[in-house]
Amino acid sequence: MSGISAEEISDSENMVEWEKAALIWAPLLKLSGDPLIGLHVGIGVDRLLHGMVGFLIQSSKDINHALQVLCRYGHMVSPMVEYRYTIDGVAVLEIEQNKMWRLKHPEPARHANDFLFAAIVNTLHALSGRRIIPLRIELAYEMREVSAYRNFFGCEVLFNKEANRIVLHKEDVSAAVLTSDQSMFRLFNSIVADKQALSGTVSTGENLKQLLFMQFRGRIPTIEEAASALNMTPRHLQRRLLEEQTTFRYIAGETRKEIALQLMQNPAIKISEISDILGYSDLTAFRKAFKSWTNETPRGVKKGMV
């Protein structure tokens, strides 16, 4: 019903176009008859983590640190969502969806926002091991069955606000992250920082590569999303890449290869974990892709690095 084919979601090398992904909420709403389908699906998600950014978050020292990581790199995970995080008397995570998305598909945008809010609150619980109840939730949408929101979030939920915000008690964001690992954090942060440094280059290909480093867990964007994040049209991006004698698909493959090889240098990381980080649906798909890059198996290359 959404127009997404089986082929589009069975090939881990491809990504569903952002608009198709956004519109998945329309048939979900129709089939379920649930005006709060986004909230209810989000309630069922125990954590929301995004590839490299997700692993940085998991290895952060506390919730405050984790939210700083999300704020710093979240827009690279999805160009259609921007995060802002401030802490003073209270801690505030503000989430802004792309204006085009909100104006073109307001109902799906609402469900996606509800999903994101519920999943983030569940992620805070998963990271800290304790239920963190927000001080309040602010939504830039009209009120709809407020009791359902209050029952889940456990706090006051305000509608028709100027922005979408999760407001947290300052002491709650000092909660330690259970999976905190500073050595792993340094590893992933080094990878991300190296690629972020490429943003000053005049090469469109290198700027694109830096963007793609933030997209894993299957979140390599479509060329339309990537072009939007680079402030250019898809046609302009394709033309610039052609001038540099490369393509979007080639750079995406090279980026995955580079991350895989960097991660293999850490003996503590399993091949299955690398496959998961890169967004492959199973180990077979990862092995096939890896062999196409290197003419070797992941196990053989990793063994040679030890």
PECORLIN-V888512 format. One record per pair of residues at least 4 apart in sequence whose C-alpha atoms are under 8 Angstrom apart, sorted by the first residue. I is the first residue (numbers start at 1). J is the second residue. D is the distance in whole Angstrom. If there is no record, write none. Layout:
I_J_D / I_J_D
This chain:
1_27_6 / 2_20_7 / 2_23_6 / 2_24_5 / 2_26_8 / 2_27_6 / 3_20_7 / 4_8_7 / 4_9_8 / 4_16_7 / 4_20_7 / 5_9_7 / 6_10_6 / 7_11_6 / 8_14_7 / 8_15_7 / 8_16_6 / 9_14_7 / 9_15_7 / 9_16_7 / 12_218_7 / 12_279_7 / 12_280_6 / 12_281_6 / 12_285_8 / 13_218_8 / 14_220_8 / 14_222_8 / 15_218_7 / 15_219_7 / 15_220_7 / 15_221_6 / 15_222_6 / 16_20_7 / 16_21_6 / 16_222_7 / 17_21_6 / 17_221_8 / 17_222_6 / 17_224_8 / 17_225_8 / 18_22_6 / 18_221_8 / 18_222_7 / 18_225_7 / 19_23_6 / 20_24_6 / 22_108_6 / 22_109_7 / 22_112_7 / 23_27_8 / 23_105_8 / 23_108_6 / 24_28_6 / 24_108_8 / 25_29_6 / 25_37_8 / 25_38_7 / 25_108_5 / 25_111_7 / 25_112_7 / 26_30_6 / 26_107_8 / 26_108_6 / 27_31_6 / 28_32_6 / 28_37_7 / 29_33_5 / 29_34_6 / 29_35_7 / 29_37_6 / 30_34_8 / 32_37_7 / 36_40_6 / 36_111_7 / 37_41_6 / 37_111_7 / 38_42_6 / 38_110_8 / 38_111_4 / 38_112_6 / 38_113_7 / 38_114_5 / 38_115_5 / 39_43_6 / 39_111_7 / 39_114_5 / 39_115_5 / 39_117_8 / 39_118_6 / 39_149_8 / 40_44_7 / 40_115_7 / 41_45_7 / 41_115_6 / 42_114_7 / 42_115_4 / 42_116_7 / 42_117_7 / 42_118_5 / 42_119_5 / 43_115_7 / 43_118_5 / 43_119_6 / 43_122_7 / 43_152_8 / 44_119_8 / 45_118_8 / 45_119_6 / 45_122_7 / 46_119_7 / 46_122_5 / 46_123_6 / 46_126_7 / 47_119_6 / 47_120_7 / 47_122_6 / 47_123_4 / 47_124_8 / 47_126_6 / 48_54_8 / 48_119_6 / 48_120_6 / 48_122_8 / 48_123_6 / 49_53_7 / 49_54_4 / 49_55_8 / 49_57_8 / 49_123_8 / 50_54_4 / 50_55_8 / 50_77_7 / 50_215_8 / 50_216_7 / 50_217_6 / 50_219_8 / 51_55_6 / 51_214_7 / 51_215_7 / 51_216_5 / 51_217_4 / 51_218_8 / 51_219_8 / 51_277_5 / 51_278_7 / 51_279_8 / 52_56_6 / 52_188_7 / 52_192_7 / 52_213_7 / 52_214_6 / 52_215_8 / 52_216_6 / 52_217_8 / 52_277_7 / 53_57_6 / 53_69_7 / 53_70_7 / 53_73_7 / 53_74_7 / 53_77_7 / 53_214_7 / 54_58_6 / 55_59_6 / 55_185_8 / 55_188_7 / 56_60_6 / 56_66_8 / 56_69_7 / 56_184_8 / 56_185_6 / 56_188_6 / 56_189_7 / 57_65_8 / 57_66_5 / 57_67_8 / 57_69_6 / 57_70_7 / 58_66_7 / 58_127_7 / 58_177_7 / 58_179_6 / 58_180_6 / 59_177_7 / 59_179_6 / 59_180_4 / 59_181_5 / 59_182_6 / 59_184_6 / 59_185_5 / 60_65_6 / 60_66_5 / 60_177_6 / 60_179_8 / 60_180_5 / 60_181_7 / 60_182_7 / 60_185_7 / 61_65_6 / 61_66_7 / 61_176_6 / 61_177_6 / 61_180_5 / 61_181_7 / 61_182_7 / 62_66_6 / 62_128_8 / 62_173_7 / 62_174_6 / 62_175_6 / 62_176_4 / 62_177_5 / 62_180_8 / 63_67_6 / 63_124_7 / 63_127_8 / 63_128_7 / 63_172_8 / 63_173_5 / 63_174_6 / 63_175_6 / 63_176_6 / 63_177_6 / 64_68_6 / 64_173_5 / 64_174_6 / 64_175_8 / 65_69_6 / 66_70_6 / 67_71_6 / 67_85_7 / 67_93_8 / 68_72_6 / 68_85_7 / 69_73_6 / 69_74_8 / 70_74_5 / 70_83_7 / 71_75_8 / 71_82_8 / 71_83_5 / 71_84_5 / 71_85_6 / 72_83_8 / 73_77_7 / 73_214_7 / 74_78_7 / 74_81_8 / 74_82_7 / 74_83_6 / 75_79_5 / 75_80_7 / 75_81_6 / 75_82_5 / 75_83_7 / 76_211_6 / 76_214_5 / 76_215_7 / 77_214_5 / 77_215_5 / 77_216_8 / 77_219_7 / 78_82_8 / 78_215_7 / 78_219_8 / 78_221_8 / 79_98_8 / 79_225_7 / 79_226_8 / 79_228_7 / 79_229_5 / 80_97_6 / 80_98_5 / 80_101_8 / 80_225_8 / 81_95_7 / 81_96_6 / 81_97_5 / 81_98_6 / 82_95_6 / 82_96_5 / 82_97_6 / 82_98_8 / 83_93_7 / 83_94_6 / 83_95_5 / 83_96_6 / 84_92_8 / 84_93_6 / 84_94_5 / 84_95_7 / 85_91_7 / 85_92_6 / 85_93_5 / 85_94_6 / 86_91_6 / 86_92_5 / 86_93_7 / 87_91_4 / 87_92_6 / 87_170_7 / 88_170_8 / 89_170_7 / 90_167_7 / 90_168_6 / 90_169_5 / 90_170_5 / 91_167_6 / 91_168_5 / 91_169_6 / 91_170_5 / 91_173_7 / 92_165_7 / 92_166_6 / 92_167_5 / 92_168_6 / 93_165_6 / 93_166_5 / 93_167_6 / 94_163_7 / 94_164_6 / 94_165_4 / 94_166_6 / 95_163_8 / 95_164_6 / 95_165_6 / 96_163_7 / 96_164_7 / 97_101_7 / 97_102_7 / 97_109_8 / 97_113_8 / 98_102_6 / 99_103_6 / 100_104_6 / 101_105_6 / 101_106_7 / 101_109_7 / 102_106_5 / 102_109_6 / 102_110_8 / 105_109_6 / 106_110_6 / 107_111_7 / 108_112_6 / 109_113_6 / 110_114_6 / 110_141_7 / 111_115_6 / 112_116_6 / 113_117_6 / 114_118_6 / 115_119_6 / 116_120_6 / 117_121_6 / 117_166_8 / 118_122_6 / 118_153_8 / 119_123_6 / 120_124_6 / 121_125_7 / 121_132_7 / 121_153_8 / 122_126_6 / 123_127_6 / 124_128_6 / 124_131_8 / 124_132_7 / 125_129_5 / 125_130_5 / 125_131_5 / 125_132_6 / 126_130_7 / 127_177_5 / 127_178_6 / 127_179_7 / 128_175_6 / 128_176_6 / 128_177_5 / 128_178_6 / 129_177_8 / 129_178_7 / 132_172_7 / 133_153_6 / 133_154_6 / 133_155_7 / 133_168_7 / 134_153_7 / 134_154_7 / 134_155_6 / 134_166_7 / 134_167_6 / 134_168_5 / 134_169_7 / 135_155_6 / 135_156_7 / 135_166_8 / 135_167_5 / 135_168_5 / 135_169_6 / 136_155_5 / 136_156_5 / 136_157_6 / 136_158_8 / 136_166_7 / 136_167_5 / 136_168_7 / 137_153_8 / 137_155_7 / 137_156_6 / 137_157_5 / 137_158_6 / 137_164_8 / 137_165_6 / 137_166_5 / 137_167_6 / 138_157_6 / 138_158_5 / 138_159_6 / 138_161_6 / 138_163_7 / 138_164_5 / 138_165_5 / 138_166_7 / 138_167_8 / 139_157_8 / 139_158_6 / 139_159_5 / 139_160_6 / 139_161_6 / 139_162_8 / 139_163_6 / 139_164_4 / 139_165_7 / 140_159_6 / 140_160_5 / 140_161_5 / 140_162_6 / 140_163_5 / 140_164_5 / 141_159_6 / 141_160_5 / 141_161_7 / 142_159_6 / 142_160_5 / 143_158_8 / 143_159_5 / 143_160_7 / 145_149_7 / 146_150_6 / 146_157_7 / 147_151_6 / 148_152_6 / 149_153_6 / 149_154_8 / 149_157_7 / 150_154_5 / 150_155_6 / 150_156_6 / 150_157_6 / 151_155_8 / 168_172_7 / 168_173_7 / 169_173_7 / 170_174_7 / 171_175_7 / 176_180_8 / 181_185_6 / 182_186_6 / 183_187_6 / 184_188_6 / 185_189_6 / 186_190_6 / 187_191_7 / 188_192_6 / 189_193_6 / 190_194_6 / 191_195_6 / 191_259_8 / 192_196_6 / 192_213_7 / 192_214_7 / 193_197_6 / 194_198_7 / 195_199_8 / 195_209_8 / 195_210_5 / 195_211_8 / 195_213_7 / 196_210_6 / 196_211_8 / 198_206_6 / 198_207_6 / 198_210_6 / 199_206_7 / 199_207_5 / 199_210_7 / 200_207_8 / 201_206_7 / 201_207_7 / 202_207_8 / 203_207_6 / 204_208_6 / 204_237_8 / 204_240_7 / 204_241_7 / 205_209_6 / 205_241_6 / 205_244_7 / 205_246_8 / 205_251_7 / 206_210_6 / 207_211_6 / 208_212_6 / 208_226_7 / 208_230_8 / 208_251_8 / 209_213_6 / 209_251_6 / 209_252_7 / 209_255_6 / 210_214_7 / 211_215_7 / 211_226_8 / 212_216_7 / 212_220_6 / 212_221_8 / 212_252_7 / 212_255_7 / 213_255_7 / 213_256_8 / 213_259_8 / 215_219_5 / 215_220_5 / 215_221_7 / 216_220_6 / 216_277_6 / 216_278_5 / 216_279_6 / 217_276_7 / 217_277_5 / 217_278_5 / 217_279_4 / 217_280_7 / 218_278_6 / 218_279_4 / 218_280_7 / 219_279_7 / 220_252_7 / 221_225_6 / 221_226_6 / 222_226_6 / 223_227_6 / 223_234_6 / 223_248_7 / 224_228_6 / 224_233_7 / 224_234_5 / 225_229_6 / 226_230_6 / 226_234_8 / 227_231_6 / 227_232_5 / 227_233_6 / 227_234_5 / 227_237_6 / 228_232_6 / 228_233_7 / 228_234_8 / 232_236_6 / 232_237_6 / 233_237_6 / 234_238_6 / 235_239_6 / 236_240_6 / 237_241_6 / 238_242_6 / 238_247_7 / 238_248_7 / 239_243_6 / 240_244_6 / 241_245_6 / 241_246_5 / 241_247_6 / 241_248_7 / 242_246_5 / 242_247_6 / 246_250_7 / 246_251_7 / 247_251_6 / 248_252_6 / 249_253_6 / 250_254_6 / 251_255_6 / 252_256_6 / 253_257_6 / 253_293_8 / 254_258_6 / 254_293_8 / 255_259_6 / 256_260_6 / 256_278_7 / 257_261_6 / 257_290_7 / 257_293_7 / 258_262_6 / 259_263_6 / 260_264_6 / 260_274_6 / 260_278_8 / 261_265_7 / 262_266_8 / 263_269_7 / 263_274_7 / 264_269_7 / 264_271_8 / 264_274_8 / 264_302_6 / 264_305_7 / 265_302_7 / 265_305_6 / 265_306_8 / 267_306_7 / 269_273_6 / 269_274_7 / 270_274_7 / 271_275_6 / 271_298_7 / 271_299_7 / 272_276_6 / 272_283_6 / 273_277_6 / 274_278_6 / 275_279_6 / 275_280_6 / 275_281_8 / 275_282_7 / 275_283_6 / 275_286_6 / 276_280_6 / 276_281_7 / 276_282_8 / 280_285_6 / 280_286_6 / 281_285_7 / 282_286_7 / 283_287_6 / 284_288_6 / 285_289_6 / 286_290_6 / 287_291_6 / 287_297_6 / 287_298_6 / 288_292_6 / 289_293_6 / 290_294_6 / 290_295_8 / 290_296_7 / 290_297_7 / 290_298_7 / 291_295_5 / 291_296_5 / 291_297_6 / 291_298_8 / 296_300_7 / 296_301_7 / 297_301_6 / 298_302_6 / 299_303_6 / 300_304_6 / 301_305_7 / 302_306_7
